[in-house]
Amino acid sequence: MHIVVCIKQVPDSAQIRVHPVTNTIMRQGVPTIINPFDLFALEEALRLRDRFGGEVTVLTMGPPMAEDSLRKALTFGADRAVLLTDRCFAGSDTLATSYALAAAICKIGETWGVPDFVFTGKQTIDGDTAQVGPGIAKRLGLNQLTYVSRIVEVEPSSGRLLVQRRAEGGVQELESRLPALITMLEGTNDIRRGSLDDALRAARAEIVTWNAAAAGIADLSPCGLRGSPTVVKSVFAPKPRAEKAEQIATAGTAPDEVADAAVAEIFRRLPGLEAELLS
């Protein structure tokens, strides 16, 4: 079994600041991490590898410094890492990113075997679009399973796959066929602690580095800014709320009485709220 996991190196959102004049994100001095949602995808891939055998290839697109995140993924137990880096990818939106990653996955399949699974996190913390995974699936013609909370059954011999995914109003159980692309939901597992052997291997491992030509991308028009129709008009920090929280005093001691009285008081102060909620 061959599994490809797409990860992204992102700025630590806890330390991101917005420039007060230009309203742009200030990345200087902000440490980078593996996108947290991608760690759930990586752990699920490693569990499948441990259960059925095979290899896990970790792929990212980014500047040369993204090699740090790939080495971190190797410490968790991934078998190899591929860095897709080229100046022509600069400024890529989700459409251009999915194009480049899909091409790299095809090249990975030609080099080490066609993947049975492609995993991504549900989204990234710096973009929050949740579009790259589905975009890759569309370009590669893979069965697409998004927001997966649990992989219930996998039958490699028959190519059968049964998963649970979170949906509005409950949980869906879906049966599909391999090969498939899965975007993993947060909280589905806990990333393992890498072994000392994996840490030593990661430190001396060769990161496979491809530019556009090495990844088999002949047409550069869908790459980078030229292939990115998305335009960011502005980035801004939300204004702090001027109003302070107010405590509502109610009569009664039973939880139901307190709750009913509090809701009634809120509706009294906001006359249109009840009708809006019930419409």
DRENPA-3360 file (N, C-alpha, C; in nm, 2 decimals, always signed):
BEGIN
1 = MHIVVCIK = +0.08/-0.12/+0.00/+0.00/+0.00/+0.00/+0.09/+0.12/+0.00 ~ +0.06/+0.22/-0.09/+0.13/+0.34/-0.09/+0.03/+0.46/-0.06 ~ +0.08/+0.54/+0.04/-0.01/+0.65/+0.09/+0.07/+0.78/+0.08 ~ +0.01/+0.88/+0.02/+0.07/+1.01/+0.01/-0.01/+1.11/+0.10 ~ +0.07/+1.18/+0.18/+0.01/+1.28/+0.28/+0.06/+1.42/+0.24 ~ -0.04/+1.51/+0.21/+0.00/+1.65/+0.17/-0.01/+1.73/+0.30 ~ +0.10/+1.79/+0.33/+0.11/+1.88/+0.45/+0.15/+2.02/+0.40 ~ +0.13/+2.12/+0.49/+0.17/+2.25/+0.46/+0.24/+2.31/+0.58;
9 = QVPDSAQI = +0.35/+2.39/+0.56/+0.42/+2.46/+0.66/+0.35/+2.60/+0.67 ~ +0.30/+2.63/+0.79/+0.22/+2.75/+0.81/+0.28/+2.83/+0.93 ~ +0.25/+2.96/+0.93/+0.29/+3.04/+1.05/+0.21/+3.00/+1.17 ~ +0.27/+3.00/+1.28/+0.20/+2.97/+1.41/+0.10/+3.08/+1.43 ~ -0.03/+3.05/+1.42/-0.14/+3.15/+1.42/-0.15/+3.22/+1.56 ~ -0.09/+3.15/+1.66/-0.10/+3.21/+1.79/-0.01/+3.34/+1.80 ~ +0.09/+3.35/+1.71/+0.18/+3.46/+1.71/+0.18/+3.55/+1.59 ~ +0.07/+3.53/+1.51/+0.06/+3.62/+1.39/+0.01/+3.76/+1.43;
17 = RVHPVTNT = +0.07/+3.86/+1.37/+0.02/+4.00/+1.39/-0.02/+4.06/+1.26 ~ -0.11/+4.16/+1.27/-0.15/+4.23/+1.15/-0.09/+4.37/+1.15 ~ -0.03/+4.41/+1.05/+0.03/+4.55/+1.04/-0.07/+4.65/+1.06 ~ -0.06/+4.75/+1.15/-0.16/+4.84/+1.18/-0.19/+4.94/+1.06 ~ -0.09/+4.96/+0.97/-0.11/+5.06/+0.86/-0.15/+4.99/+0.73 ~ -0.07/+4.88/+0.70/-0.10/+4.82/+0.57/-0.20/+4.71/+0.58 ~ -0.24/+4.67/+0.70/-0.34/+4.56/+0.72/-0.30/+4.43/+0.65 ~ -0.17/+4.40/+0.64/-0.11/+4.28/+0.59/-0.06/+4.20/+0.71;
25 = IMRQGVPT = -0.05/+4.06/+0.69/+0.00/+3.98/+0.79/+0.15/+4.00/+0.80 ~ +0.20/+4.01/+0.92/+0.34/+4.03/+0.95/+0.40/+3.89/+0.98 ~ +0.47/+3.83/+0.89/+0.53/+3.70/+0.90/+0.67/+3.70/+0.96 ~ +0.74/+3.82/+0.96/+0.87/+3.82/+1.00/+0.88/+3.79/+1.15 ~ +0.97/+3.69/+1.18/+0.99/+3.65/+1.32/+0.89/+3.56/+1.37 ~ +0.79/+3.52/+1.29/+0.68/+3.43/+1.34/+0.73/+3.28/+1.31 ~ +0.74/+3.20/+1.41/+0.78/+3.06/+1.39/+0.68/+2.99/+1.30 ~ +0.73/+2.89/+1.23/+0.64/+2.81/+1.14/+0.62/+2.67/+1.20;
33 = IINPFDLF = +0.51/+2.61/+1.17/+0.48/+2.47/+1.22/+0.41/+2.40/+1.11 ~ +0.40/+2.27/+1.13/+0.31/+2.19/+1.04/+0.17/+2.22/+1.07 ~ +0.09/+2.25/+0.96/-0.05/+2.28/+0.98/-0.11/+2.17/+1.07 ~ -0.17/+2.21/+1.18/-0.22/+2.12/+1.28/-0.32/+2.01/+1.23 ~ -0.41/+2.06/+1.13/-0.50/+1.96/+1.08/-0.43/+1.85/+1.00 ~ -0.32/+1.88/+0.94/-0.24/+1.78/+0.86/-0.19/+1.67/+0.95 ~ -0.16/+1.70/+1.08/-0.11/+1.60/+1.16/-0.21/+1.48/+1.19 ~ -0.34/+1.52/+1.18/-0.44/+1.41/+1.20/-0.44/+1.32/+1.07;
41 = ALEEALRL = -0.41/+1.38/+0.95/-0.40/+1.31/+0.83/-0.28/+1.22/+0.83 ~ -0.17/+1.27/+0.88/-0.04/+1.20/+0.88/-0.06/+1.08/+0.98 ~ -0.11/+1.10/+1.09/-0.13/+0.99/+1.19/-0.22/+0.88/+1.13 ~ -0.33/+0.92/+1.07/-0.42/+0.81/+1.01/-0.34/+0.74/+0.90 ~ -0.26/+0.80/+0.82/-0.18/+0.73/+0.72/-0.08/+0.64/+0.78 ~ -0.02/+0.68/+0.89/+0.08/+0.59/+0.95/+0.01/+0.47/+1.01 ~ -0.11/+0.49/+1.07/-0.18/+0.37/+1.12/-0.22/+0.27/+1.01 ~ -0.26/+0.32/+0.90/-0.29/+0.23/+0.79/-0.16/+0.16/+0.74;
49 = RDRFGGEV = -0.05/+0.23/+0.73/+0.08/+0.17/+0.70/+0.12/+0.06/+0.80 ~ +0.10/+0.09/+0.93/+0.13/-0.01/+1.03/+0.04/-0.13/+1.02 ~ -0.08/-0.11/+0.98/-0.17/-0.22/+0.97/-0.16/-0.31/+0.85 ~ -0.14/-0.24/+0.74/-0.14/-0.32/+0.61/-0.01/-0.32/+0.54 ~ +0.09/-0.25/+0.59/+0.22/-0.25/+0.53/+0.23/-0.14/+0.42 ~ +0.34/-0.12/+0.36/+0.35/-0.02/+0.25/+0.44/+0.09/+0.30 ~ +0.42/+0.21/+0.23/+0.50/+0.33/+0.25/+0.41/+0.45/+0.26 ~ +0.46/+0.55/+0.34/+0.40/+0.68/+0.35/+0.49/+0.78/+0.29;
57 = TVLTMGPP = +0.45/+0.85/+0.19/+0.53/+0.96/+0.13/+0.46/+1.10/+0.17 ~ +0.54/+1.19/+0.23/+0.49/+1.32/+0.27/+0.53/+1.42/+0.16 ~ +0.43/+1.50/+0.12/+0.45/+1.60/+0.01/+0.41/+1.74/+0.06 ~ +0.50/+1.84/+0.03/+0.46/+1.97/+0.05/+0.50/+2.06/-0.06 ~ +0.44/+2.17/-0.08/+0.48/+2.28/-0.17/+0.51/+2.40/-0.10 ~ +0.63/+2.46/-0.12/+0.66/+2.58/-0.05/+0.80/+2.62/-0.07 ~ +0.85/+2.72/+0.00/+0.99/+2.76/-0.02/+1.09/+2.66/+0.04 ~ +1.22/+2.67/+0.02/+1.31/+2.57/+0.07/+1.30/+2.55/+0.22;
65 = MAEDSLRK = +1.27/+2.65/+0.29/+1.26/+2.64/+0.44/+1.15/+2.54/+0.48 ~ +1.06/+2.50/+0.39/+0.95/+2.40/+0.42/+1.01/+2.27/+0.45 ~ +1.14/+2.25/+0.41/+1.21/+2.12/+0.44/+1.20/+2.09/+0.59 ~ +1.20/+2.19/+0.68/+1.19/+2.17/+0.82/+1.07/+2.09/+0.86 ~ +0.96/+2.12/+0.80/+0.83/+2.05/+0.83/+0.83/+1.91/+0.78 ~ +0.90/+1.89/+0.66/+0.91/+1.75/+0.61/+1.00/+1.67/+0.70 ~ +1.10/+1.72/+0.75/+1.19/+1.64/+0.84/+1.11/+1.61/+0.97 ~ +1.03/+1.71/+1.02/+0.95/+1.68/+1.13/+0.85/+1.57/+1.11;
73 = ALTFGADR = +0.79/+1.56/+0.99/+0.70/+1.45/+0.95/+0.78/+1.32/+0.95 ~ +0.90/+1.32/+0.91/+0.99/+1.20/+0.91/+1.01/+1.15/+1.05 ~ +1.02/+1.24/+1.14/+1.04/+1.20/+1.28/+0.92/+1.12/+1.34 ~ +0.81/+1.15/+1.28/+0.69/+1.07/+1.33/+0.68/+0.93/+1.26 ~ +0.76/+0.91/+1.16/+0.76/+0.77/+1.10/+0.73/+0.77/+0.95 ~ +0.71/+0.88/+0.88/+0.69/+0.88/+0.74/+0.82/+0.82/+0.67 ~ +0.80/+0.75/+0.56/+0.91/+0.68/+0.49/+0.99/+0.77/+0.40 ~ +0.93/+0.87/+0.34/+1.01/+0.96/+0.25/+0.93/+1.10/+0.25;
81 = AVLLTDRC = +1.01/+1.20/+0.20/+0.95/+1.33/+0.20/+0.99/+1.40/+0.06 ~ +0.89/+1.47/+0.00/+0.91/+1.53/-0.12/+0.88/+1.68/-0.11 ~ +0.97/+1.77/-0.15/+0.95/+1.91/-0.14/+0.93/+1.96/-0.28 ~ +0.82/+2.03/-0.31/+0.79/+2.09/-0.44/+0.82/+2.24/-0.43 ~ +0.93/+2.28/-0.48/+0.96/+2.43/-0.46/+1.01/+2.49/-0.59 ~ +0.96/+2.60/-0.63/+1.00/+2.67/-0.75/+0.95/+2.81/-0.74 ~ +1.02/+2.91/-0.79/+0.98/+3.05/-0.78/+0.85/+3.07/-0.86 ~ +0.83/+2.98/-0.96/+0.70/+3.00/-1.04/+0.58/+2.97/-0.96;
89 = FAGSDTLA = +0.59/+2.90/-0.84/+0.48/+2.87/-0.76/+0.44/+2.98/-0.66 ~ +0.52/+3.09/-0.65/+0.50/+3.20/-0.56/+0.36/+3.26/-0.59 ~ +0.29/+3.29/-0.48/+0.16/+3.36/-0.49/+0.04/+3.26/-0.53 ~ +0.06/+3.13/-0.53/-0.04/+3.04/-0.57/-0.16/+3.05/-0.47 ~ -0.28/+3.05/-0.53/-0.40/+3.03/-0.45/-0.44/+2.89/-0.45 ~ -0.56/+2.85/-0.40/-0.59/+2.71/-0.39/-0.60/+2.64/-0.53 ~ -0.64/+2.71/-0.63/-0.66/+2.65/-0.76/-0.52/+2.62/-0.82 ~ -0.42/+2.71/-0.81/-0.29/+2.68/-0.86/-0.22/+2.58/-0.77;
97 = TSYALAAA = -0.24/+2.59/-0.64/-0.18/+2.49/-0.55/-0.22/+2.35/-0.58 ~ -0.35/+2.33/-0.60/-0.40/+2.19/-0.63/-0.35/+2.14/-0.76 ~ -0.33/+2.23/-0.86/-0.27/+2.19/-0.99/-0.13/+2.14/-0.97 ~ -0.05/+2.22/-0.90/+0.09/+2.18/-0.88/+0.10/+2.05/-0.79 ~ +0.03/+2.04/-0.69/+0.03/+1.92/-0.60/-0.02/+1.79/-0.68 ~ -0.12/+1.81/-0.76/-0.17/+1.70/-0.84/-0.06/+1.65/-0.93 ~ +0.01/+1.74/-1.00/+0.12/+1.70/-1.09/+0.23/+1.63/-1.01 ~ +0.26/+1.68/-0.89/+0.36/+1.61/-0.81/+0.32/+1.47/-0.77;
105 = ICKIGETW = +0.19/+1.45/-0.73/+0.14/+1.32/-0.69/+0.15/+1.23/-0.81 ~ +0.12/+1.27/-0.93/+0.14/+1.19/-1.05/+0.28/+1.14/-1.06 ~ +0.38/+1.24/-1.04/+0.52/+1.21/-1.05/+0.56/+1.11/-0.94 ~ +0.50/+1.12/-0.82/+0.53/+1.03/-0.71/+0.48/+0.89/-0.75 ~ +0.36/+0.89/-0.81/+0.31/+0.76/-0.86/+0.40/+0.69/-0.96 ~ +0.45/+0.77/-1.05/+0.54/+0.71/-1.15/+0.68/+0.66/-1.09 ~ +0.72/+0.73/-0.98/+0.85/+0.70/-0.93/+0.84/+0.59/-0.82 ~ +0.74/+0.59/-0.73/+0.74/+0.49/-0.62/+0.61/+0.41/-0.62;
113 = GVPDFVFT = +0.52/+0.43/-0.72/+0.40/+0.35/-0.72/+0.28/+0.44/-0.70 ~ +0.17/+0.41/-0.77/+0.05/+0.49/-0.77/-0.01/+0.48/-0.63 ~ -0.04/+0.59/-0.56/-0.09/+0.58/-0.42/-0.23/+0.53/-0.42 ~ -0.26/+0.45/-0.31/-0.39/+0.40/-0.29/-0.48/+0.51/-0.21 ~ -0.41/+0.58/-0.13/-0.47/+0.69/-0.05/-0.39/+0.82/-0.07 ~ -0.46/+0.93/-0.08/-0.40/+1.06/-0.06/-0.48/+1.13/+0.06 ~ -0.40/+1.17/+0.16/-0.46/+1.23/+0.28/-0.42/+1.38/+0.28 ~ -0.51/+1.46/+0.33/-0.49/+1.60/+0.36/-0.56/+1.63/+0.49;
121 = GKQTIDGD = -0.52/+1.74/+0.56/-0.61/+1.79/+0.67/-0.73/+1.85/+0.61 ~ -0.83/+1.87/+0.69/-0.96/+1.93/+0.64/-0.94/+2.07/+0.58 ~ -0.84/+2.15/+0.63/-0.81/+2.28/+0.59/-0.68/+2.32/+0.65 ~ -0.63/+2.44/+0.61/-0.51/+2.50/+0.68/-0.55/+2.62/+0.77 ~ -0.47/+2.64/+0.87/-0.51/+2.75/+0.96/-0.47/+2.89/+0.91 ~ -0.40/+2.90/+0.80/-0.37/+3.03/+0.74/-0.46/+3.07/+0.63 ~ -0.53/+2.97/+0.57/-0.63/+3.00/+0.46/-0.77/+2.97/+0.50 ~ -0.79/+2.85/+0.56/-0.92/+2.81/+0.61/-1.02/+2.79/+0.49;
129 = TAQVGPGI = -0.97/+2.76/+0.37/-1.06/+2.74/+0.26/-1.11/+2.60/+0.24 ~ -1.03/+2.50/+0.29/-1.07/+2.36/+0.27/-1.09/+2.32/+0.12 ~ -1.02/+2.39/+0.03/-1.04/+2.37/-0.11/-0.93/+2.28/-0.18 ~ -0.81/+2.28/-0.12/-0.70/+2.22/-0.19/-0.72/+2.07/-0.20 ~ -0.76/+2.00/-0.09/-0.78/+1.86/-0.10/-0.88/+1.82/-0.21 ~ -1.01/+1.88/-0.20/-1.10/+1.85/-0.31/-1.05/+1.88/-0.45 ~ -0.97/+1.99/-0.46/-0.92/+2.03/-0.59/-0.82/+1.92/-0.64 ~ -0.74/+1.86/-0.56/-0.65/+1.75/-0.60/-0.73/+1.63/-0.64;
137 = AKRLGLNQ = -0.83/+1.60/-0.56/-0.92/+1.48/-0.60/-0.98/+1.50/-0.74 ~ -1.03/+1.62/-0.76/-1.09/+1.65/-0.89/-0.99/+1.63/-1.01 ~ -0.87/+1.69/-0.99/-0.78/+1.68/-1.10/-0.72/+1.54/-1.12 ~ -0.72/+1.46/-1.02/-0.66/+1.32/-1.03/-0.77/+1.22/-1.05 ~ -0.90/+1.26/-1.05/-1.01/+1.17/-1.07/-1.02/+1.07/-0.95 ~ -0.99/+1.11/-0.83/-1.00/+1.03/-0.71/-1.13/+1.04/-0.65 ~ -1.18/+0.93/-0.59/-1.30/+0.94/-0.50/-1.27/+1.03/-0.38 ~ -1.36/+1.12/-0.35/-1.33/+1.23/-0.26/-1.42/+1.21/-0.13;
145 = LTYVSRIV = -1.35/+1.20/-0.02/-1.42/+1.18/+0.11/-1.37/+1.29/+0.20 ~ -1.45/+1.39/+0.23/-1.41/+1.50/+0.31/-1.47/+1.50/+0.45 ~ -1.40/+1.57/+0.54/-1.44/+1.58/+0.68/-1.46/+1.44/+0.75 ~ -1.36/+1.35/+0.72/-1.37/+1.21/+0.77/-1.33/+1.21/+0.92 ~ -1.42/+1.15/+1.00/-1.39/+1.15/+1.14/-1.34/+1.01/+1.18 ~ -1.36/+0.91/+1.10/-1.32/+0.77/+1.13/-1.32/+0.69/+1.01 ~ -1.21/+0.61/+0.99/-1.20/+0.51/+0.89/-1.24/+0.38/+0.95 ~ -1.36/+0.33/+0.91/-1.42/+0.21/+0.97/-1.36/+0.08/+0.92;
153 = EVEPSSGR = -1.35/+0.07/+0.79/-1.30/-0.06/+0.73/-1.22/-0.02/+0.60 ~ -1.12/-0.10/+0.58/-1.04/-0.09/+0.46/-1.01/-0.24/+0.41 ~ -1.04/-0.26/+0.29/-1.01/-0.39/+0.23/-0.93/-0.37/+0.11 ~ -0.79/-0.38/+0.13/-0.70/-0.35/+0.01/-0.72/-0.44/-0.10 ~ -0.75/-0.57/-0.08/-0.76/-0.67/-0.19/-0.88/-0.63/-0.28 ~ -0.99/-0.59/-0.22/-1.11/-0.56/-0.31/-1.12/-0.41/-0.33 ~ -1.04/-0.33/-0.27/-1.04/-0.18/-0.29/-1.16/-0.12/-0.22 ~ -1.22/-0.18/-0.12/-1.34/-0.13/-0.05/-1.30/-0.04/+0.07;
161 = LLVQRRAE = -1.37/+0.06/+0.09/-1.34/+0.16/+0.19/-1.47/+0.20/+0.26 ~ -1.47/+0.20/+0.39/-1.59/+0.25/+0.46/-1.55/+0.35/+0.57 ~ -1.61/+0.47/+0.56/-1.57/+0.58/+0.65/-1.69/+0.64/+0.71 ~ -1.66/+0.72/+0.82/-1.77/+0.80/+0.88/-1.72/+0.95/+0.86 ~ -1.81/+1.04/+0.82/-1.78/+1.18/+0.81/-1.88/+1.26/+0.88 ~ -1.83/+1.37/+0.93/-1.92/+1.46/+1.00/-2.00/+1.55/+0.90 ~ -2.13/+1.56/+0.92/-2.22/+1.64/+0.83/-2.31/+1.72/+0.92 ~ -2.38/+1.81/+0.86/-2.48/+1.89/+0.93/-2.59/+1.80/+0.98;
169 = GGVQELES = -2.61/+1.80/+1.11/-2.71/+1.72/+1.17/-2.68/+1.58/+1.21 ~ -2.55/+1.54/+1.19/-2.51/+1.41/+1.24/-2.39/+1.36/+1.17 ~ -2.38/+1.22/+1.16/-2.26/+1.16/+1.10/-2.31/+1.07/+0.99 ~ -2.24/+1.08/+0.88/-2.27/+1.00/+0.76/-2.17/+0.88/+0.75 ~ -2.22/+0.76/+0.71/-2.13/+0.65/+0.69/-2.13/+0.62/+0.54 ~ -2.02/+0.63/+0.48/-2.01/+0.62/+0.33/-1.92/+0.51/+0.29 ~ -1.96/+0.44/+0.19/-1.87/+0.33/+0.13/-1.82/+0.38/+0.00 ~ -1.69/+0.36/-0.02/-1.63/+0.40/-0.15/-1.53/+0.30/-0.19;
177 = RLPALITM = -1.45/+0.34/-0.30/-1.36/+0.25/-0.36/-1.22/+0.32/-0.36 ~ -1.12/+0.24/-0.36/-0.98/+0.30/-0.37/-0.95/+0.31/-0.52 ~ -0.86/+0.40/-0.56/-0.79/+0.50/-0.48/-0.89/+0.61/-0.44 ~ -0.85/+0.68/-0.32/-0.94/+0.78/-0.27/-0.86/+0.89/-0.21 ~ -0.91/+1.01/-0.20/-0.85/+1.12/-0.13/-0.94/+1.15/-0.01 ~ -0.88/+1.16/+0.11/-0.95/+1.17/+0.23/-0.90/+1.30/+0.30 ~ -0.99/+1.39/+0.34/-0.95/+1.50/+0.43/-1.00/+1.47/+0.57 ~ -0.90/+1.47/+0.66/-0.93/+1.42/+0.80/-0.97/+1.54/+0.89;
185 = LEGTNDIR = -1.07/+1.51/+0.97/-1.13/+1.61/+1.06/-1.04/+1.62/+1.19 ~ -1.04/+1.73/+1.25/-0.96/+1.74/+1.37/-1.02/+1.66/+1.49 ~ -0.93/+1.62/+1.58/-0.97/+1.54/+1.70/-0.99/+1.40/+1.67 ~ -0.96/+1.35/+1.55/-0.98/+1.21/+1.52/-0.88/+1.11/+1.58 ~ -0.76/+1.16/+1.61/-0.66/+1.08/+1.66/-0.56/+1.17/+1.73 ~ -0.45/+1.11/+1.78/-0.34/+1.19/+1.84/-0.21/+1.15/+1.77 ~ -0.14/+1.25/+1.72/-0.01/+1.22/+1.65/+0.08/+1.14/+1.75 ~ +0.15/+1.04/+1.70/+0.24/+0.96/+1.79/+0.36/+1.04/+1.82;
193 = RGSLDDAL = +0.43/+0.99/+1.92/+0.57/+1.04/+1.95/+0.66/+0.96/+1.87 ~ +0.74/+1.03/+1.79/+0.84/+0.96/+1.70/+0.94/+0.88/+1.79 ~ +0.99/+0.78/+1.73/+1.10/+0.70/+1.80/+1.23/+0.77/+1.78 ~ +1.33/+0.73/+1.86/+1.47/+0.78/+1.85/+1.53/+0.74/+1.71 ~ +1.50/+0.62/+1.67/+1.55/+0.58/+1.53/+1.49/+0.67/+1.42 ~ +1.36/+0.70/+1.43/+1.30/+0.79/+1.33/+1.36/+0.93/+1.33 ~ +1.39/+0.97/+1.46/+1.45/+1.11/+1.47/+1.59/+1.11/+1.41 ~ +1.67/+1.01/+1.43/+1.80/+1.00/+1.37/+1.79/+0.99/+1.22;
201 = RAARAEIV = +1.70/+0.91/+1.17/+1.68/+0.89/+1.03/+1.64/+1.02/+0.96 ~ +1.55/+1.09/+1.03/+1.50/+1.22/+0.97/+1.61/+1.32/+0.96 ~ +1.70/+1.32/+1.06/+1.81/+1.42/+1.06/+1.90/+1.40/+0.94 ~ +1.93/+1.28/+0.90/+2.02/+1.25/+0.79/+1.95/+1.22/+0.66 ~ +1.82/+1.22/+0.65/+1.75/+1.17/+0.53/+1.76/+1.28/+0.42 ~ +1.76/+1.23/+0.30/+1.76/+1.31/+0.18/+1.62/+1.35/+0.15 ~ +1.59/+1.48/+0.15/+1.46/+1.53/+0.11/+1.46/+1.54/-0.04 ~ +1.37/+1.47/-0.11/+1.36/+1.48/-0.25/+1.30/+1.61/-0.29;
209 = TWNAAAAG = +1.38/+1.69/-0.36/+1.34/+1.83/-0.40/+1.31/+1.84/-0.55 ~ +1.19/+1.88/-0.59/+1.16/+1.89/-0.73/+1.12/+2.04/-0.76 ~ +1.17/+2.09/-0.87/+1.11/+2.21/-0.92/+1.00/+2.17/-1.02 ~ +0.95/+2.27/-1.09/+0.83/+2.25/-1.18/+0.87/+2.14/-1.28 ~ +0.99/+2.16/-1.34/+1.02/+2.07/-1.45/+1.04/+1.93/-1.40 ~ +1.10/+1.91/-1.28/+1.13/+1.78/-1.23/+0.99/+1.71/-1.19 ~ +0.89/+1.79/-1.15/+0.76/+1.73/-1.12/+0.68/+1.70/-1.24 ~ +0.73/+1.73/-1.36/+0.66/+1.70/-1.48/+0.56/+1.81/-1.52;
217 = IADLSPCG = +0.58/+1.93/-1.47/+0.48/+2.04/-1.50/+0.54/+2.12/-1.62 ~ +0.49/+2.10/-1.74/+0.54/+2.16/-1.86/+0.47/+2.30/-1.88 ~ +0.34/+2.30/-1.85/+0.26/+2.43/-1.87/+0.26/+2.50/-1.74 ~ +0.33/+2.62/-1.73/+0.34/+2.70/-1.61/+0.23/+2.80/-1.60 ~ +0.14/+2.81/-1.70/+0.04/+2.92/-1.69/-0.06/+2.90/-1.58 ~ -0.09/+2.77/-1.54/-0.18/+2.76/-1.42/-0.11/+2.77/-1.29 ~ +0.02/+2.81/-1.28/+0.10/+2.81/-1.16/+0.11/+2.95/-1.11 ~ +0.13/+2.96/-0.98/+0.17/+3.09/-0.92/+0.06/+3.20/-0.94;
225 = LRGSPTVV = +0.10/+3.32/-0.94/+0.00/+3.43/-0.95/-0.07/+3.43/-1.09 ~ +0.00/+3.38/-1.19/-0.07/+3.38/-1.32/-0.19/+3.28/-1.32 ~ -0.18/+3.18/-1.25/-0.28/+3.08/-1.24/-0.38/+3.09/-1.12 ~ -0.37/+3.21/-1.06/-0.45/+3.23/-0.94/-0.55/+3.34/-0.96 ~ -0.68/+3.30/-0.98/-0.78/+3.40/-1.00/-0.82/+3.47/-0.87 ~ -0.79/+3.41/-0.75/-0.83/+3.47/-0.62/-0.75/+3.60/-0.60 ~ -0.82/+3.70/-0.55/-0.76/+3.83/-0.52/-0.80/+3.86/-0.37 ~ -0.70/+3.88/-0.29/-0.72/+3.92/-0.15/-0.73/+4.08/-0.15;
233 = KSVFAPKP = -0.85/+4.13/-0.12/-0.87/+4.27/-0.11/-0.80/+4.33/+0.01 ~ -0.82/+4.27/+0.12/-0.76/+4.33/+0.24/-0.76/+4.22/+0.35 ~ -0.67/+4.24/+0.45/-0.66/+4.16/+0.57/-0.66/+4.25/+0.68 ~ -0.74/+4.22/+0.78/-0.76/+4.31/+0.90/-0.78/+4.24/+1.02 ~ -0.74/+4.30/+1.13/-0.77/+4.24/+1.26/-0.91/+4.28/+1.31 ~ -0.99/+4.20/+1.37/-1.12/+4.24/+1.42/-1.11/+4.34/+1.53 ~ -1.20/+4.44/+1.53/-1.20/+4.54/+1.63/-1.24/+4.48/+1.77 ~ -1.18/+4.52/+1.87/-1.22/+4.47/+2.00/-1.36/+4.52/+2.04;
241 = RAEKAEQI = -1.44/+4.44/+2.11/-1.57/+4.48/+2.14/-1.57/+4.59/+2.25 ~ -1.65/+4.69/+2.23/-1.65/+4.80/+2.33/-1.74/+4.77/+2.45 ~ -1.84/+4.69/+2.43/-1.93/+4.65/+2.53/-1.88/+4.55/+2.62 ~ -1.90/+4.56/+2.75/-1.86/+4.46/+2.84/-1.97/+4.36/+2.87 ~ -1.93/+4.24/+2.90/-2.04/+4.14/+2.93/-2.12/+4.18/+3.06 ~ -2.24/+4.16/+3.05/-2.33/+4.20/+3.16/-2.40/+4.08/+3.22 ~ -2.40/+4.07/+3.35/-2.46/+3.96/+3.42/-2.61/+3.99/+3.44 ~ -2.69/+3.89/+3.41/-2.83/+3.90/+3.42/-2.88/+3.83/+3.55;
249 = ATAGTAPD = -2.94/+3.90/+3.64/-2.99/+3.85/+3.76/-3.13/+3.79/+3.74 ~ -3.15/+3.67/+3.78/-3.28/+3.61/+3.77/-3.33/+3.55/+3.90 ~ -3.47/+3.54/+3.91/-3.52/+3.48/+4.02/-3.53/+3.33/+4.01 ~ -3.54/+3.26/+4.12/-3.54/+3.11/+4.11/-3.41/+3.05/+4.13 ~ -3.41/+2.92/+4.17/-3.28/+2.85/+4.19/-3.26/+2.73/+4.10 ~ -3.38/+2.67/+4.06/-3.37/+2.55/+3.97/-3.30/+2.59/+3.84 ~ -3.22/+2.50/+3.78/-3.15/+2.53/+3.65/-3.25/+2.57/+3.54 ~ -3.36/+2.50/+3.53/-3.46/+2.53/+3.43/-3.52/+2.67/+3.45;
257 = EVADAAVA = -3.55/+2.70/+3.57/-3.61/+2.83/+3.60/-3.51/+2.95/+3.57 ~ -3.39/+2.93/+3.60/-3.28/+3.03/+3.58/-3.27/+3.05/+3.43 ~ -3.26/+2.94/+3.35/-3.24/+2.94/+3.21/-3.36/+3.01/+3.14 ~ -3.48/+2.97/+3.18/-3.60/+3.03/+3.12/-3.61/+3.18/+3.15 ~ -3.58/+3.22/+3.27/-3.58/+3.36/+3.30/-3.47/+3.44/+3.23 ~ -3.35/+3.38/+3.21/-3.25/+3.45/+3.14/-3.28/+3.47/+2.99 ~ -3.34/+3.37/+2.93/-3.38/+3.38/+2.79/-3.49/+3.48/+2.77 ~ -3.59/+3.48/+2.87/-3.69/+3.58/+2.86/-3.64/+3.72/+2.87;
265 = EIFRRLPG = -3.54/+3.74/+2.96/-3.48/+3.87/+2.97/-3.41/+3.92/+2.85 ~ -3.34/+3.82/+2.79/-3.26/+3.85/+2.66/-3.36/+3.89/+2.55 ~ -3.47/+3.82/+2.54/-3.57/+3.85/+2.44/-3.64/+3.99/+2.46 ~ -3.65/+4.02/+2.59/-3.71/+4.15/+2.63/-3.62/+4.27/+2.58 ~ -3.49/+4.25/+2.60/-3.40/+4.35/+2.57/-3.37/+4.36/+2.42 ~ -3.39/+4.25/+2.35/-3.36/+4.25/+2.21/-3.49/+4.20/+2.14 ~ -3.59/+4.29/+2.11/-3.72/+4.26/+2.07/-3.72/+4.18/+1.94 ~ -3.63/+4.20/+1.85/-3.64/+4.13/+1.72/-3.57/+4.00/+1.72;
273 = LEAELLS = -3.50/+3.96/+1.82/-3.41/+3.84/+1.82/-3.50/+3.72/+1.82 ~ -3.61/+3.71/+1.89/-3.69/+3.59/+1.90/-3.75/+3.56/+1.76 ~ -3.80/+3.66/+1.70/-3.86/+3.64/+1.56/-3.75/+3.60/+1.46 ~ -3.64/+3.66/+1.47/-3.53/+3.62/+1.38/-3.48/+3.47/+1.40 ~ -3.48/+3.43/+1.52/-3.44/+3.29/+1.55/-3.54/+3.19/+1.50 ~ -3.67/+3.23/+1.51/-3.78/+3.14/+1.48/-3.81/+3.14/+1.33 ~ -3.76/+3.24/+1.25/-3.79/+3.25/+1.11/-3.72/+3.15/+1.03;
% end
